[in-house]
Amino acid sequence: MPRNRDQQRLDAALAVVLRTPGLFIIEYWWQNEKNNFLSFGDESNYILTILNNIALINGFFILLLPISCIRSLYIHFICGALLLSAHFLSHYWVRDSNGDYLSQIDVVDRMASSVVHNSAIKQISLLAVHVIIAGIVSLLLQGPRRPVVSAFACYSLPVIARIVDFSSESIEVIHHFSTAFVVITLVHYGYNQFYGLFNSFKGAFNDLLSETRVNGFLYIIVLLWKKLFVPTHFLLFWCIAFLCKIYENIFVEENSQDIYGLILSSASSLCTSPLSLVSTAVTVTYISYFTLCGIKLYLWGKPDYVGRQSDIYFNQIMLHQAHSGWEEGLITFLLAVLTGITNMQPPARMAVLTIILFVVLSSLLESMLEIAEPVILSLSTYHGRNIFHHVKVLLLCAFLFFFPLHVSWVLANLFPVDFWMAVVISTSLLTSAQVLDLVVVHCLLWYDAVRHEPWAPLDEMVYYVRSATKVIEFIVASSVVFVGIFEGISNKWNWTNAFILIIHCYFNVMQRFQAGYKSFIQRREAIAKSARLPTATKEQLKQHNDVCAICYIDMINEKESVIIPCQHFFHRICLRRWLCFQESCPLCSARVTLGEPKTSDAK
């Protein structure tokens, strides 16, 4: 079983490696030949345009075909490259009347001519090269009627003719004969393969039609999207292209930038086409995902350790907080499209990408805070002896508090504070404020946990701390609106800023105000309702002889216990906390009203 699993992983990795060159072909076509897609007017470029379009089709074939067909396609590419190499070797050999063709090929001259100086040895070596190429091509080509070695060894005939001292004209005729014979052999091979290839395409087309009839055209679009958009393909494509850009900037252009400038310039140069832009967004997604997974591992440790601590609680957290990183990748893609980064010049593109990455970093810090929040709040109930568990969580809180402030400081020094900068800086400041809120609430809960009896003002203190944080969030969000309006008055307005400002006003200002006002009204009503409920007497508590169903603590003091209309007993403070979110009884779900209690015996 593990062996089969390893084989599946190896096959999946091989499929990614084999399909990724299709993205490079499409990217090359987009960068160089997209304007010549249908330009057949110029007769000199007619064949070149056809070949470029065929290359584009091959790029999509590499992404869509089954892996067995892709292997066959690569084999034919390799065979074609080998036969072209044999043809050009023979061509250079025939062109040089002295037989020393290596002097016309600089690379070959440096690699081979310096080692072999004897002309006869060169001729024998070239003869062996032609025979080896013919053998490899004949071995790689599949089919019932594949060509034999002698069919592709024809390019060795000009070498043999040179060895037996034929004239230059005769050698040239033999070379043309060899080329014609190889072409005829390839045409015959293609004719034999055409019937099977035609049947394969026919079967695939019939399957496509049947799937369309059964599942509809939308199913085919979704299936095509799943075939084309495979994140691992785009990740490998971006990594290879990024390393090539790094090499080009260091060794070819000899740029003297620092490490940050080198990385940013190389990354921004990969945002010049839709394909490279998607690959950049996918790469940001993977980086965010692995970062968040590292935070989870840092906080919770290994899965078996997590299970030993609290199977139910922590597993619910892991399921609920399963951040995948796609939020950060989607932010990268949308902001890049809205700013038109693909049409910018390199300096402007680098600056815009820097701002986008700061926005993504702010979103990533918020996701890290969402992961850390339940762990921070649960520290007050953790009674283990491992003090490192507390220290590492508090160290993460310190990082999440100071790092956004540092990011805001760096941004304010690098760029002028405009609407976009205000959005990024406000997000960072809100993250720091939320971290401070969590730490203060944790301290309050910890103080309540170490007391021998419940701390009565805990609910009010937590509410006041949370309310102060919400007020700060509302003020910061409103300041961003003022910056956007000021830019509009200063004639620095555009539709992108208007769109972002509308979204910001709705989600970050209006919804915050509505949620805060609703929470304030609910709490005020809960306080008023709990204060007007009748207090339980000593006789009723003694007859009841039970614990509060909310906090599971004995009800001893009659001043702290109340009776609701359905004749259930609770602590006044506990019921007030409950009524802030629910208006029904915790036990029987009856609506809690301010009517007179029933005269029947207390339940």
ZAMARRO-852171 format. One line per 5 residues: their letters; for each residue x, y, z of C-alpha. Coordinates in pm, 1 decimal. Example, Ala and Ser with C-alpha at 12.3 -4.5 7.8 and 13.67 -1.06 7.14 Angstrom:
BEGIN
as) 1230.0/-450.0/780.0; 1367.0/-106.0/714.0
//
This chain:
BEGIN
mprnr) 0.0/0.0/0.0; 271.9/259.9/82.4; 449.8/158.9/-236.8; 137.2/229.2/-442.3; 100.1/562.3/-266.1
dqqrl) 459.7/655.7/-347.1; 403.7/552.8/-707.7; 96.0/774.2/-727.5; 290.8/1068.6/-588.3; 570.4/1006.3/-836.4
daala) 322.8/991.3/-1124.8; 157.6/1313.5/-1008.6; 494.5/1490.7/-984.3; 592.5/1361.5/-1328.6; 263.1/1486.7/-1472.4
vvlrt) 329.3/1834.6/-1331.0; 679.3/1839.8/-1480.5; 556.9/1721.4/-1821.2; 264.2/1964.5/-1844.0; 440.3/2280.8/-1723.9
pglfi) 624.7/2343.5/-2056.9; 282.2/2399.3/-2212.2; 251.6/2715.5/-2002.6; 591.6/2834.9/-2125.0; 481.3/2784.1/-2486.1
ieyww) 160.4/2982.5/-2429.7; 352.7/3256.2/-2246.5; 607.1/3283.6/-2529.1; 327.4/3308.0/-2785.4; 154.0/3580.9/-2582.9
qnekn) 470.2/3785.7/-2539.7; 589.0/3764.6/-2901.3; 322.6/3644.1/-3144.0; -20.9/3746.0/-3011.2; -39.9/4036.1/-3259.1
nflsf) 38.6/3802.6/-3551.3; -228.9/3545.2/-3469.8; -425.2/3602.1/-3793.3; -179.9/3818.2/-3992.7; -125.9/3610.8/-4308.9
gdesn) -87.4/3905.7/-4545.9; 291.4/3914.6/-4548.4; 409.3/3623.9/-4762.5; 752.7/3612.8/-4597.9; 598.3/3555.2/-4253.2
yilti) 321.5/3323.0/-4370.4; 495.9/2998.2/-4275.1; 634.3/3146.4/-3952.7; 285.1/3255.9/-3844.2; 147.6/2907.9/-3908.8
lnnia) 430.7/2749.2/-3709.3; 374.3/2986.7/-3417.6; 2.4/2907.1/-3412.0; 81.6/2535.1/-3425.6; 313.3/2587.1/-3127.2
lingf) 25.7/2753.7/-2939.4; -198.8/2456.9/-3013.7; 74.6/2222.0/-2890.7; 91.2/2421.8/-2567.8; -278.6/2359.2/-2504.2
filll) -236.5/1994.5/-2606.3; 31.3/1952.4/-2340.2; -210.6/2086.9/-2078.8; -518.8/1892.5/-2191.4; -406.3/1556.2/-2328.3
pisci) -375.5/1245.2/-2109.6; -32.7/1178.6/-1967.6; 28.2/883.7/-2202.0; -34.8/1104.8/-2504.8; 191.3/1374.0/-2359.8
rslyi) 474.0/1122.4/-2325.1; 427.2/1024.0/-2688.2; 422.9/1391.2/-2787.7; 749.1/1457.1/-2603.5; 907.0/1151.7/-2765.6
hficg) 819.7/1285.7/-3108.9; 957.3/1629.2/-3012.6; 1285.8/1467.2/-2909.9; 1301.0/1262.1/-3229.1; 1233.3/1571.5/-3438.0
allls) 1508.8/1764.2/-3258.0; 1755.1/1478.0/-3311.1; 1672.6/1451.4/-3681.4; 1709.7/1827.8/-3724.1; 2046.1/1806.9/-3551.3
ahfls) 2155.3/1529.4/-3786.9; 2035.6/1731.8/-4085.3; 2226.6/2045.8/-3985.2; 2539.0/1846.6/-3903.6; 2531.2/1695.4/-4251.7
hywvr) 2449.0/2035.4/-4402.2; 2752.4/2202.2/-4242.5; 2967.5/1906.1/-4340.6; 2869.3/1938.1/-4705.4; 2908.6/2318.0/-4711.5
dsngd) 3267.9/2301.2/-4597.6; 3478.1/2185.0/-4886.2; 3762.2/2095.2/-4650.3; 3544.4/1887.3/-4423.8; 3632.8/2099.3/-4119.9
ylsqi) 3274.8/2212.7/-4053.2; 3344.6/2266.8/-3685.9; 3512.9/2600.5/-3752.5; 3176.6/2739.6/-3866.8; 3002.0/2642.1/-3544.2
dvvdr) 3154.4/2833.1/-3254.6; 3009.6/2622.7/-2974.8; 3100.4/2291.1/-3133.6; 3440.7/2428.2/-3229.6; 3515.6/2518.3/-2867.2
massv) 3387.0/2191.3/-2725.8; 3510.4/1937.2/-2978.9; 3768.7/2084.1/-3209.8; 4006.7/2159.7/-2925.4; 3998.3/1795.9/-2820.9
vhnsa) 4012.1/1621.3/-3158.1; 4259.4/1756.7/-3410.5; 4284.8/1471.1/-3654.6; 4048.2/1507.7/-3953.3; 4003.7/1130.9/-3991.8
ikqis) 3905.4/1096.3/-3626.9; 3654.6/1377.6/-3672.2; 3501.4/1197.8/-3968.5; 3474.1/873.0/-3776.7; 3326.4/1056.3/-3477.2
llavh) 3066.4/1227.0/-3696.3; 2980.5/894.1/-3856.5; 2927.0/743.7/-3510.5; 2709.4/1041.1/-3409.2; 2481.0/989.8/-3710.2
viiag) 2448.6/618.2/-3638.0; 2372.6/683.0/-3269.5; 2108.1/944.9/-3358.3; 1949.2/703.4/-3604.4; 1943.0/428.8/-3342.5
ivsll) 1789.2/651.7/-3074.7; 1518.8/783.8/-3309.9; 1433.2/436.2/-3433.7; 1415.1/312.8/-3075.1; 1193.0/596.7/-2952.8
lqgpr) 939.5/592.6/-3235.3; 655.4/354.8/-3158.4; 412.0/169.4/-3379.2; 380.3/-154.9/-3571.3; 569.8/-16.9/-3872.9
rpvvs) 828.5/206.0/-3716.6; 1131.5/290.0/-3931.9; 1446.9/85.7/-3895.9; 1786.0/227.5/-3808.4; 1907.9/229.6/-4168.1
afacy) 1631.1/469.3/-4272.4; 1761.1/744.7/-4045.3; 2127.5/657.2/-4090.6; 2122.4/804.6/-4441.1; 2291.4/1120.8/-4312.2
slpvi) 2601.2/911.7/-4257.7; 2629.5/857.3/-4636.0; 2785.9/1203.1/-4703.3; 3046.9/1127.7/-4437.2; 3124.5/792.3/-4597.3
arivd) 3144.2/963.7/-4935.2; 3390.8/1215.7/-4790.2; 3600.8/932.9/-4647.0; 3620.6/753.3/-4984.9; 3711.5/1087.4/-5149.8
fsses) 3400.0/1167.3/-5352.7; 3379.2/1506.4/-5518.4; 3201.9/1798.6/-5350.5; 2920.4/1794.9/-5607.3; 2860.9/1422.0/-5550.9
ievih) 2861.1/1466.3/-5175.4; 2600.0/1742.7/-5203.1; 2380.2/1518.7/-5420.4; 2413.0/1238.2/-5164.9; 2315.6/1481.9/-4887.7
hfsta) 2000.8/1588.6/-5074.4; 1917.9/1224.5/-5142.1; 1957.3/1144.7/-4771.1; 1730.3/1435.0/-4675.8; 1465.6/1326.7/-4926.5
fvvit) 1481.2/966.0/-4807.8; 1442.7/1068.5/-4441.9; 1146.9/1294.4/-4530.2; 979.7/1011.5/-4725.5; 1037.2/777.5/-4430.8
lvhyg) 879.4/1027.8/-4192.0; 580.9/1079.8/-4423.5; 532.4/703.1/-4440.6; 555.3/679.4/-4062.0; 303.8/963.7/-4022.8
ynqfy) 66.5/795.9/-4268.9; 78.1/473.6/-4066.5; 11.5/665.0/-3745.1; -264.2/882.4/-3890.6; -537.8/619.6/-3875.6
glfns) -487.3/548.3/-3505.4; -453.6/918.6/-3428.6; -771.8/995.7/-3621.9; -962.7/725.6/-3434.0; -837.9/863.2/-3101.5
fkgaf) -955.1/1216.0/-3185.1; -1283.0/1081.0/-3316.8; -1344.8/884.7/-2997.6; -1256.3/1185.1/-2782.7; -1490.2/1406.6/-2985.7
ndlls) -1775.4/1155.2/-2955.1; -1718.9/1131.4/-2579.4; -1725.9/1510.4/-2559.5; -2055.8/1524.7/-2748.7; -2212.6/1256.2/-2529.6
etrvn) -2099.8/1434.8/-2212.3; -2244.4/1759.2/-2347.3; -2581.2/1594.9/-2416.2; -2596.4/1431.9/-2072.7; -2447.9/1700.3/-1845.5
gflyi) -2481.2/2017.0/-2050.5; -2232.5/2261.9/-2194.0; -2156.4/2414.8/-1853.5; -2015.1/2082.9/-1735.2; -1771.1/2083.0/-2026.5
ivllw) -1659.3/2436.2/-1938.9; -1600.1/2334.5/-1576.9; -1411.3/2023.6/-1687.1; -1197.3/2229.5/-1924.2; -1126.8/2479.7/-1645.4
kklfv) -1013.8/2200.8/-1412.3; -779.3/2071.7/-1680.8; -628.5/2410.6/-1758.8; -615.6/2562.0/-1409.9; -398.9/2328.1/-1203.2
pthfl) -228.1/2533.9/-928.6; 84.8/2317.3/-912.7; 150.5/2379.0/-1283.6; 137.3/2755.1/-1233.8; 353.4/2732.4/-921.7
lfwci) 628.5/2540.4/-1101.3; 601.2/2774.1/-1400.3; 645.7/3080.5/-1176.1; 937.0/2931.4/-981.9; 1130.5/2842.3/-1297.8
aflck) 1060.1/3179.6/-1458.5; 1155.0/3361.9/-1137.2; 1488.1/3178.5/-1110.0; 1559.4/3259.2/-1474.5; 1487.4/3628.3/-1408.8
iyeni) 1715.8/3623.0/-1105.1; 1993.6/3470.0/-1314.5; 1935.3/3723.0/-1591.9; 1946.2/4019.8/-1354.1; 2261.4/3901.1/-1177.1
fveen) 2478.1/3753.9/-1452.0; 2344.2/3899.1/-1778.7; 2239.0/4254.2/-1694.9; 2474.7/4273.0/-1392.6; 2234.8/4473.3/-1175.4
sqdiy) 2383.7/4599.4/-849.0; 2056.7/4602.3/-651.3; 2017.1/4477.5/-298.4; 1842.0/4149.5/-230.4; 1498.3/4309.7/-179.9
glils) 1520.3/4516.8/-497.2; 1641.5/4213.2/-692.3; 1350.1/3999.6/-573.6; 1091.7/4271.9/-637.6; 1225.2/4357.2/-983.9
sassl) 1233.8/3988.7/-1080.6; 882.9/3928.7/-945.5; 741.2/4240.1/-1113.8; 884.3/4130.5/-1448.6; 659.9/3822.9/-1419.9
ctspl) 342.6/4036.1/-1421.2; 340.8/4126.6/-1789.8; 74.7/3885.2/-1916.9; -247.7/3727.6/-1788.1; -78.3/3388.0/-1759.5
slvst) 215.4/3515.4/-1555.7; -23.2/3722.7/-1343.1; -228.1/3413.9/-1257.2; 91.8/3224.7/-1174.7; 197.6/3508.6/-942.7
avtvt) -138.7/3494.5/-762.8; -111.6/3115.7/-727.6; 240.8/3149.8/-587.5; 115.9/3403.2/-331.5; -156.4/3153.2/-241.3
yisyf) 94.6/2875.8/-176.3; 324.2/3103.2/24.4; 29.2/3218.4/236.9; -92.2/2862.3/284.4; 244.7/2731.8/402.2
tlcgi) 287.4/3035.5/628.6; -50.9/2974.2/793.3; 25.2/2602.9/825.2; 350.3/2696.9/998.2; 155.8/2918.2/1240.6
klylw) -83.4/2631.4/1316.4; 207.7/2396.8/1375.2; 376.1/2657.4/1595.8; 64.0/2705.4/1807.7; -78.7/2356.2/1823.3
gkpdy) 214.8/2129.3/1756.3; 174.6/1789.6/1595.9; -175.6/1651.2/1533.4; -132.4/1372.8/1792.0; -32.7/1629.6/2056.0
vgrqs) -335.0/1838.3/1964.5; -559.2/1535.1/1998.2; -421.2/1454.3/2343.6; -485.9/1808.7/2464.5; -848.7/1843.3/2358.4
diyfn) -981.8/1635.6/2073.0; -1315.5/1808.4/2034.0; -1219.3/2169.3/2094.4; -901.3/2190.2/1892.9; -1033.3/1975.9/1608.1
qimlh) -1328.4/2212.8/1574.8; -1082.3/2501.2/1561.9; -878.2/2329.4/1292.7; -1187.0/2261.8/1082.7; -1328.0/2610.8/1128.1
qahsg) -999.7/2794.9/1076.5; -882.5/2595.1/773.5; -720.2/2888.4/595.3; -612.3/2784.7/247.1; -437.5/3102.9/131.7
weegl) -673.5/3158.0/-161.3; -797.0/3481.9/-5.7; -449.7/3634.4/-36.4; -406.3/3500.4/-389.5; -742.4/3641.2/-496.7
itfll) -653.1/3979.9/-346.9; -329.3/3980.3/-545.5; -504.6/3899.3/-871.5; -791.6/4147.3/-829.0; -568.3/4437.2/-727.0
avltg) -330.4/4365.0/-1014.6; -619.6/4363.4/-1262.6; -775.2/4679.9/-1118.8; -445.8/4869.6/-1133.4; -359.0/4744.4/-1484.5
itnmq) -16.3/4623.7/-1377.9; 43.8/4426.8/-1699.4; 47.5/4745.9/-1908.8; 287.4/4941.5/-1686.9; 655.0/5013.7/-1737.1
pparm) 904.0/4826.5/-1512.6; 959.2/5100.4/-1247.0; 586.5/5169.0/-1204.4; 507.4/4796.2/-1212.5; 759.6/4732.2/-935.7
avlti) 610.8/5009.1/-718.4; 252.4/4886.1/-768.5; 353.0/4526.0/-695.4; 518.6/4642.7/-373.1; 195.4/4808.6/-259.9
ilfvv) -8.0/4500.2/-354.5; 226.4/4276.5/-156.7; 186.5/4502.3/146.5; -192.1/4466.7/114.5; -153.7/4089.4/93.7
lssll) 77.8/4095.9/395.0; -186.6/4283.2/594.5; -446.7/4023.4/498.5; -205.1/3745.7/592.6; -147.9/3901.2/935.0
esmle) -525.3/3913.5/987.9; -550.5/3543.8/901.0; -270.9/3467.4/1147.0; -462.1/3659.9/1413.2; -780.2/3463.7/1339.0
iaepv) -586.2/3140.8/1388.4; -425.4/3261.1/1710.6; -740.8/3412.2/1867.3; -904.1/3091.0/2000.3; -568.8/2968.5/2128.7
ilsls) -506.0/3297.0/2313.5; -851.2/3296.6/2472.0; -813.2/2933.0/2579.7; -489.4/2998.5/2771.3; -685.4/3093.8/3083.7
tyhgr) -831.0/2740.6/3100.7; -499.5/2566.1/3031.0; -363.6/2415.6/3354.7; -68.8/2223.3/3216.5; 280.8/2256.8/3353.2
nifhh) 433.1/2341.6/3014.9; 500.7/2713.8/3049.8; 643.7/2720.4/2697.5; 286.9/2687.6/2568.0; 206.4/3027.9/2720.9
vkvll) 534.6/3187.3/2617.8; 514.3/3094.0/2249.8; 157.7/3223.6/2219.1; 249.1/3553.3/2384.5; 556.5/3583.6/2159.8
lcafl) 328.6/3546.8/1858.8; 105.0/3819.1/2004.5; 406.0/4047.8/2038.1; 499.7/3981.2/1676.4; 144.5/4045.5/1553.4
fffpl) 135.3/4370.2/1751.4; 470.0/4524.2/1656.2; 516.5/4394.8/1300.6; 205.1/4568.7/1153.4; 322.5/4892.9/1316.2
hvswv) 663.3/4846.1/1154.5; 496.8/4779.7/817.3; 293.7/5099.2/851.7; 608.1/5296.2/935.6; 795.7/5156.4/635.0
lanlf) 505.6/5231.4/400.3; 469.4/5586.7/529.0; 839.7/5647.0/460.2; 847.6/5481.0/117.3; 531.0/5618.4/-42.2
pvdfw) 318.3/5931.5/-7.1; 7.4/5870.2/200.5; -279.8/5850.0/-47.9; -601.0/5646.4/-52.2; -430.2/5312.4/-118.4
mavvi) -170.3/5377.2/149.7; -447.0/5471.3/392.0; -620.4/5137.3/327.7; -301.8/4937.8/388.8; -193.9/5136.6/694.4
stsll) -543.0/5121.6/847.1; -550.8/4743.9/806.4; -215.8/4711.1/982.0; -322.4/4941.4/1266.1; -646.1/4746.4/1312.7
tsaqv) -449.9/4423.0/1339.9; -233.8/4570.7/1617.2; -543.7/4701.8/1797.6; -714.4/4362.3/1778.6; -404.0/4190.1/1916.3
ldlvv) -394.8/4432.9/2208.5; -764.6/4364.7/2267.4; -700.6/3989.7/2277.2; -413.3/4023.6/2522.6; -617.6/4244.8/2758.6
vhcll) -915.1/4007.0/2744.8; -679.9/3714.7/2807.4; -545.5/3889.3/3117.6; -899.7/3945.8/3244.4; -996.5/3582.9/3185.8
wydav) -675.6/3463.0/3347.3; -743.8/3677.6/3654.9; -1094.3/3532.5/3677.0; -957.6/3178.5/3642.9; -710.1/3210.0/3931.7
rhepw) -976.3/3345.3/4169.9; -1148.8/3106.7/4410.5; -1487.9/3253.3/4324.4; -1626.6/3409.7/4002.9; -1535.7/3770.6/3940.3
aplde) -1861.1/3964.0/3906.2; -1735.6/4258.9/3695.1; -1571.7/4027.4/3437.7; -1853.4/4059.7/3187.1; -1855.5/4438.9/3207.5
mvyyv) -1477.1/4463.5/3179.5; -1464.1/4240.0/2872.0; -1748.7/4434.8/2715.8; -1577.7/4768.2/2778.7; -1247.8/4645.8/2632.4
rsatk) -1419.7/4506.4/2324.3; -1625.4/4823.9/2285.6; -1313.6/5040.5/2301.8; -1153.6/4826.9/2031.0; -1462.9/4854.0/1811.6
viefi) -1463.9/5231.3/1852.9; -1098.4/5246.1/1746.6; -1176.2/5027.0/1444.4; -1464.9/5252.8/1345.6; -1252.0/5568.2/1379.3
vassv) -969.2/5421.3/1170.0; -1212.0/5299.3/902.1; -1380.8/5640.3/890.8; -1044.6/5813.0/847.5; -988.1/5609.6/531.1
vfvgi) -1318.7/5742.2/396.8; -1208.9/6098.4/467.8; -880.1/6038.1/282.9; -1072.7/5903.1/-17.2; -1308.8/6201.1/-19.7
fegis) -1013.7/6440.2/7.1; -851.9/6276.3/-296.5; -1176.9/6317.9/-486.4; -1183.3/6688.0/-403.6; -815.3/6719.0/-506.8
nkwnw) -886.1/6579.1/-857.9; -697.3/6254.2/-788.2; -1005.8/6040.8/-845.0; -1057.4/5733.0/-1062.5; -1310.6/5454.0/-1092.7
tnafi) -1088.5/5201.0/-916.5; -1062.8/5419.9/-607.0; -1438.6/5478.9/-617.9; -1507.0/5105.4/-631.8; -1271.8/5031.2/-341.6
liihc) -1414.1/5321.7/-138.9; -1772.7/5199.5/-183.3; -1675.8/4849.3/-69.7; -1482.9/4994.2/224.6; -1775.6/5215.0/328.5
yfnvm) -2019.8/4924.6/322.2; -1816.5/4649.3/487.9; -1580.1/4839.9/717.8; -1786.2/5145.5/815.4; -2158.6/5078.9/777.9
qrfqa) -2155.8/4716.5/894.2; -1927.1/4799.8/1187.5; -2160.6/5079.7/1293.7; -2470.2/4859.2/1260.1; -2309.8/4571.0/1451.1
gyksf) -2189.9/4801.7/1729.4; -2525.9/4974.9/1763.4; -2711.5/4641.8/1766.1; -2477.8/4504.3/2033.6; -2525.3/4817.2/2245.4
iqrre) -2907.2/4795.3/2223.0; -2910.4/4422.3/2302.3; -2688.2/4468.8/2603.5; -2891.6/4761.8/2733.8; -3212.7/4560.0/2701.5
aiaks) -3049.1/4258.3/2866.8; -2933.4/4468.4/3161.9; -3277.4/4624.6/3200.7; -3457.0/4292.3/3169.7; -3230.1/4108.3/3414.9
arlpt) -3258.2/4392.2/3667.2; -3640.6/4377.8/3663.2; -3664.8/4000.5/3705.5; -3773.7/3884.8/4054.8; -3505.5/3770.7/4298.7
atkeq) -3520.7/3417.5/4436.6; -3574.9/3366.9/4810.0; -3376.5/3141.0/5040.9; -3665.0/2894.6/5061.4; -3692.5/2873.7/4683.5
lkqhn) -3317.5/2815.3/4642.1; -3322.0/2551.3/4915.8; -3618.3/2379.0/4756.0; -3459.3/2407.8/4412.1; -3120.1/2275.8/4534.7
dvcai) -2950.9/2286.1/4195.2; -2673.7/2464.7/4009.7; -2704.3/2742.0/3754.5; -2757.9/2582.2/3412.8; -2531.5/2841.8/3249.1
cyidm) -2219.2/2843.7/3470.5; -2277.7/2513.6/3665.0; -2204.5/2684.1/4000.2; -2423.7/2643.4/4309.3; -2683.4/2912.8/4369.4
ineke) -2645.6/3003.9/4737.4; -2684.4/3380.2/4761.1; -3044.4/3482.1/4702.5; -2939.6/3830.6/4593.4; -2750.2/3688.2/4296.3
sviip) -3025.4/3452.7/4172.7; -3336.8/3534.1/3972.7; -3650.0/3353.7/3855.6; -3765.4/3389.6/3497.7; -4136.4/3352.1/3396.6
cqhff) -4093.6/2983.4/3308.5; -3988.6/2925.4/3674.0; -3622.3/2839.5/3605.3; -3345.3/2970.3/3830.8; -3020.7/3132.1/3713.2
hricl) -2753.2/3366.4/3835.9; -2845.8/3722.7/3747.1; -2505.6/3788.5/3587.8; -2513.2/3462.8/3391.0; -2863.4/3531.6/3264.0
rrwlc) -2763.7/3884.0/3163.4; -2477.9/3746.0/2954.9; -2717.8/3498.4/2798.5; -2981.6/3760.0/2717.7; -2723.6/3965.2/2527.0
fqesc) -2740.3/3700.3/2254.3; -3061.1/3502.3/2314.5; -3408.5/3606.1/2432.3; -3518.3/3252.8/2522.9; -3466.0/3037.2/2830.1
plcsa) -3147.1/2825.7/2818.4; -3342.1/2519.4/2939.4; -3688.2/2524.1/2782.5; -3637.9/2783.3/2503.0; -3939.9/2981.2/2626.8
rvtlg) -3926.5/3352.9/2555.8; -3809.8/3554.3/2856.9; -4061.6/3831.8/2924.7; -4116.3/4072.2/3213.2; -4454.2/3932.5/3315.4
epkts) -4541.2/3804.8/3660.6; -4402.2/3461.4/3747.6; -4638.3/3168.6/3763.6; -4781.2/3067.2/4103.5; -4694.4/2699.5/4062.1
dak) -4403.7/2547.9/4247.3; -4060.8/2638.2/4115.5; -3910.3/2382.3/3883.5
//
